[in-house]
Amino acid sequence: MAPVDARAPAGRRWRVLVVEDDEPIARLISEYLGAEGFEVDVAPDGELGVARARAWEPDVLVLDLMLPGIDGIEVCRQVRGFSDTYVIMLTARTDELDRVIGLSVGADDYLAKPFSPRELAARVRAMLRRPRSPDTGAPGRVFGDLVIDVAGREVSVAGDRIELTRTEFDILDTLSSRPRAVLARRALLEAVWGEDWFGDDHVIDVHVGNLRRKLGDDPAESRYVRTVRGVGYRMGGAS
């Protein structure tokens, strides 16, 4: 497989910060991603991971769930306070609840251990192919009290600004761009993560749940994001 195009918009290589306390795993990830053309740094615990993420401003954060000191969930929570970097969380195969919690605090994706470095590199590449710059010509969209400023990547409900993660905004942007269409989980995943994304389709359900909670959108009422049972999701409340 050819190395990823390592040129980031700022004219530097894409940066990947690996927060992993298992030294052999951290070294394997670092060496593989380095060979793929990424600039890689490693932090061995949660506190150093947060500090390095703040100082280095990585494009992708590969974050182990189980860390000494503060765990990966708290690291993700703290990083989301100052950065919208993509976060891929590494979890044990049995930690389903922790995966859900990780996505709830702002992780974009997760990968269960054991994994191949090739699979991780594919996930990183898929993240970086997602659009990072707003479409400055895109109009705003209104769904009842919900206003989506596509160009500014800002969302408000009844005049109150709502803080969304990049993935949550991308899902809302995708749904609102086709307000009368019902989008299946796989269609949403391909639109947001890319056609070559692979993994659990139900990851989209967790992100939609987080999005609804932040918008104050009770699933029973579905003012903004509606579930079409057995199919997927669509927007509601267009005006």
Buried (B, 14 or more C-beta within 10 A) or exposed (E): EEEBEBEBEEEEBBBBBBBBBBEEBBEBBBEBBBEBBBBBBBBBBBBBBBEBBEEEEBBBBBBBBBBEBBBBBBBBBBBBEEBBBBBBBBBBEEBEEBBBBBBBBBBBBBBBBEBEBEEBBBBBBBBBBBEEEBEEEBEEBEBEBBBBBBEEBBBBBEEEEBEBBBBBBBBBBBBBBEEEEBBBBEBBBBBBBBEEBEBBBEBBBBBBBBBBEBBBBEEEEBBBBBBEEEEBBBBBBEE
